[in-house]
Amino acid sequence: MNDQLNIIGALAMDLKRVSLGLDRGSTNMADRFWIEALKRKSEINTSKIPNYIAKLLKNLENKEDKEDLLMYSVLLQNYAQKG
């Protein structure tokens, strides 16, 4: 479970970086961290996490809404730290 929490924490940071990149107009930065976020998302075993976290991950399909990405980042970070 610790591995899953570490991956979720790293995903949260990647999402935050995507949101910041979009906010600053740095699409190269946002694109780079979006690719990293998708890699991390694929590493998560959804059978080992609560359903509400799995549902959040399922909703991570669009990188265009920076506010949503920042919200997901905070929610995932809180879960990873609560661990």
C-alpha positions as CSV (number, residue, x, y, z in Angstrom):
1,M,0.0,0.0,0.0
2,N,2.9,2.4,0.7
3,D,4.0,2.1,-2.9
4,Q,0.5,3.1,-4.1
5,L,0.5,6.1,-1.7
6,N,3.9,7.2,-3.1
7,I,2.7,6.9,-6.7
8,I,-0.5,8.8,-5.8
9,G,1.6,11.5,-4.1
10,A,3.8,11.8,-7.2
11,L,0.7,12.0,-9.4
12,A,-0.6,14.8,-7.3
13,M,2.6,16.8,-7.8
14,D,2.6,16.1,-11.5
15,L,-1.0,17.4,-11.7
16,K,-0.1,20.5,-9.8
17,R,2.7,21.2,-12.2
18,V,0.4,20.7,-15.2
19,S,-2.0,23.2,-13.6
20,L,0.7,25.7,-13.0
21,G,2.1,25.3,-16.5
22,L,-1.3,25.9,-18.0
23,D,-1.8,29.0,-15.7
24,R,1.6,30.4,-16.8
25,G,1.0,29.7,-20.4
26,S,3.8,27.2,-20.6
27,T,2.3,24.5,-22.7
28,N,5.6,22.6,-23.1
29,M,5.8,22.3,-19.3
30,A,2.2,21.3,-19.0
31,D,2.5,18.7,-21.8
32,R,5.7,17.2,-20.2
33,F,4.1,16.8,-16.8
34,W,0.8,15.6,-18.3
35,I,2.7,12.7,-19.9
36,E,4.3,11.9,-16.5
37,A,0.9,12.1,-14.8
38,L,-0.6,9.6,-17.2
39,K,2.3,7.2,-16.7
40,R,1.9,7.4,-12.9
41,K,-1.9,6.9,-13.2
42,S,-1.3,3.7,-15.1
43,E,1.0,2.4,-12.3
44,I,-1.8,2.6,-9.7
45,N,-3.6,-0.6,-8.9
46,T,-7.2,0.6,-8.4
47,S,-8.2,-2.5,-6.5
48,K,-5.9,-1.4,-3.6
49,I,-7.3,2.0,-3.2
50,P,-10.7,3.3,-2.0
51,N,-13.5,3.7,-4.6
52,Y,-13.6,7.5,-4.3
53,I,-9.9,7.8,-5.2
54,A,-10.4,5.4,-8.1
55,K,-13.3,7.5,-9.3
56,L,-11.1,10.6,-9.2
57,L,-8.5,8.9,-11.2
58,K,-11.0,7.8,-13.8
59,N,-12.0,11.5,-14.2
60,L,-8.5,12.5,-15.1
61,E,-9.0,12.5,-18.8
62,N,-8.7,16.1,-19.7
63,K,-5.8,18.4,-19.0
64,E,-7.5,21.6,-20.3
65,D,-9.2,22.6,-17.0
66,K,-6.4,23.9,-14.8
67,E,-8.7,24.5,-11.8
68,D,-10.0,20.9,-11.9
69,L,-6.4,19.6,-12.1
70,L,-5.4,21.6,-9.1
71,M,-8.4,20.3,-7.2
72,Y,-7.6,16.7,-8.1
73,S,-4.0,17.4,-7.1
74,V,-5.0,18.6,-3.6
75,L,-7.4,15.7,-3.1
76,L,-4.9,13.1,-4.1
77,Q,-2.2,14.7,-2.1
78,N,-4.4,14.8,1.0
79,Y,-5.2,11.1,0.6
80,A,-1.5,10.2,0.1
81,Q,-0.4,12.1,3.2
82,K,-3.3,10.6,5.3
83,G,-2.2,7.2,4.3
